[in-house]
Every structure is written in structure tokens, then in C-alpha cells.
Amino acid sequence: MARRFAHLNAHGFALRGVTYTDILTEYDELVSPYTSGYLDARHVTNFVIQKQCPQDFAEHLTVAYDPNVAQDMLNALDPSRAKPLSCVAVVSGLGAVPAPQDIGLAPARTG
């Protein structure tokens, strides 16, 4: 089966003309080893979140609401307004401790 679809990746995964930002976590329990998530192309920036913020213990699902990852994404989307990461501590399955206010990821307050 793999041979049948080999032509799909014959020219690489990353398309020319597109700039990619790839964010990986050392604690990924679904992508194993986590390094298999690296994209190897000239127009790809790969980040391992723990290399930027050692106190970030986010795993595969927690990166979806990780403020450090969010800042990397915002920086990639608008480099002219890039900010340094706050390196908030993140606990797997729980998220940021405490939730950061400065990039708009904290839950809305009611009442």
C-alpha cells in the first residue's frame, strides 16, 4: 500500500512558496519519536517547545492550548509584531499555570 502512494510524497511534504512553522513537543505520546514530526525543508522553521521553555511539559493534546505555542504561532503569522515567549509553566493535561493574560488566551471573565 505504501508503495502505491509513494508518488504523493515524491517531492517532499512542504510545498514550495509556502512558509511553514512546525512546533513539536518532547512529551508527545502520539507522535513517536517526536522528532519524526520535523519537516526538513528550506522554508520550514521547526520549534521544539521544551528547547525554548524547559518548564513546558505540554504533550500532544496540551499544545492546543499552550500559551508558549500560541506565541510562536502568532510570531510566525505576524513577524513584524513578534514578542518573546513568556515561558509560562505548562502542565500536561492542565495547561498554563497561571493562565497568561498578555496574549489573550485566558478564559473570559463572567459577571
Backbone hydrogen bonds in HBPLUS format (Angstrom, degrees):
<---DONOR---> <-ACCEPTOR-->    atom                        ^
c    i                          cat <-CA-CA->   ^        H-A-AA   ^      H-
h    n   atom  resd res      DA  || num        DHA   H-A  angle D-A-AA Bond
n    s   type  num  typ     dist DA aas  dist angle  dist       angle   num
A0004-ARG N   A0001-MET O   3.06 MM   3  5.09 120.4  2.43  96.3 111.4     1
A0005-PHE N   A0002-ALA O   3.25 MM   3  5.51 133.4  2.48 101.4 112.1     2
A0006-ALA N   A0003-ARG O   3.29 MM   3  5.04 167.6  2.31 102.0 105.4     3
A0008-LEU N   A0005-PHE O   3.00 MM   3  5.70 154.9  2.07 120.2 126.8     4
A0009-ASN N   A0006-ALA O   3.21 MM   3  5.82 143.4  2.35 115.6 122.9     5
A0010-ALA N   A0007-HIS O   3.34 MM   3  4.85 164.7  2.36  96.1 100.2     6
A0012-GLY N   A0009-ASN O   3.05 MM   3  5.06 167.1  2.07 112.5 114.4     7
A0018-VAL N   A0015-LEU O   3.40 MM   3  5.90 155.2  2.47 131.5 131.3     8
A0020-TYR N   A0043-HIS O   2.96 MM  23  6.34 169.7  1.97 160.6 163.9     9
A0045-THR N   A0020-TYR O   2.98 MM  25  6.26 157.7  2.03 141.3 147.1    10
A0022-ASP N   A0045-THR O   2.78 MM  23  6.03 169.9  1.79 156.1 159.2    11
A0047-PHE N   A0022-ASP O   2.69 MM  25  6.08 160.2  1.72 166.6 173.2    12
A0024-LEU N   A0047-PHE O   2.70 MM  23  6.04 166.2  1.72 164.0 168.9    13
A0049-ILE N   A0024-LEU O   2.94 MM  25  6.24 160.5  1.98 175.0 168.7    14
A0028-ASP N   A0025-THR O   3.24 MM   3  5.51 152.6  2.32 118.0 116.0    15
A0036-SER N   A0033-PRO O   2.91 MM   3  5.70 165.2  1.93 123.8 128.7    16
A0037-GLY N   A0034-TYR O   3.02 MM   3  5.81 164.5  2.05 121.8 125.7    17
A0038-TYR N   A0035-THR O   3.15 MM   3  5.60 170.3  2.16 114.2 117.2    18
A0044-VAL N   A0041-ALA O   3.32 MM   3  5.50 145.6  2.45 119.5 115.4    19
A0051-LYS N   A0048-VAL O   2.89 MM   3  5.47 144.4  2.02 117.3 128.0    20
A0052-GLN N   A0049-ILE O   3.13 MM   3  5.27 137.9  2.32 100.0 111.5    21
A0053-CYS N   A0049-ILE O   2.80 MM   4  5.98 160.7  1.84 153.2 159.8    22
A0056-ASP N   A0053-CYS O   3.00 MM   3  5.60 152.0  2.08 129.0 129.2    23
A0090-VAL N   A0055-GLN O   3.32 MM  35  6.74 155.6  2.38 132.8 137.2    24
A0057-PHE N   A0090-VAL O   2.87 MM  33  5.49 163.5  1.90 139.8 142.5    25
A0063-VAL N   A0059-GLU O   3.21 MM   4  6.28 145.5  2.34 162.5 166.8    26
A0064-ALA N   A0061-LEU O   3.22 MM   3  5.90 158.9  2.27 115.6 121.2    27
A0065-TYR N   A0062-THR O   3.06 MM   3  5.78 159.0  2.10 121.5 126.4    28
A0066-ASP N   A0063-VAL O   3.39 MM   3  4.76 169.1  2.41 101.1  98.8    29
A0070-ALA N   A0066-ASP O   2.91 MM   4  6.18 159.2  1.95 153.0 159.9    30
A0071-GLN N   A0067-PRO O   3.00 MM   4  6.14 150.9  2.08 138.3 144.7    31
A0072-ASP N   A0068-ASN O   3.12 MM   4  6.44 153.7  2.20 142.4 149.4    32
A0073-MET N   A0069-VAL O   2.93 MM   4  6.28 155.4  1.99 152.0 158.9    33
A0074-LEU N   A0070-ALA O   2.84 MM   4  6.12 163.4  1.86 153.2 157.6    34
A0075-ASN N   A0071-GLN O   2.86 MM   4  5.97 158.9  1.91 148.5 154.4    35
A0076-ALA N   A0072-ASP O   3.00 MM   4  6.21 148.5  2.10 141.4 149.8    36
A0077-LEU N   A0073-MET O   2.91 MM   4  6.17 152.8  1.99 151.0 158.7    37
A0078-ASP N   A0074-LEU O   2.98 MM   4  6.12 147.4  2.09 147.6 155.3    38
A0081-ARG N   A0078-ASP O   2.94 MM   3  5.70 160.6  1.98 125.4 131.3    39
A0082-ALA N   A0079-PRO O   3.26 MM   3  4.91 165.9  2.28 105.6 104.7    40
A0097-VAL N   A0089-ALA O   2.95 MM   8  5.70 152.2  2.02 162.7 162.2    41
A0091-VAL N   A0095-GLY O   2.94 MM   4  5.23 165.6  1.96 139.2 136.7    42
A0094-LEU N   A0091-VAL O   2.96 MM   3  5.37 155.8  2.02 128.5 136.0    43
A0095-GLY N   A0091-VAL O   2.89 MM   4  5.23 172.2  1.89 156.4 154.7    44
A0104-GLY N   A0101-GLN O   3.37 MM   3  5.62 168.9  2.39 111.9 114.7    45
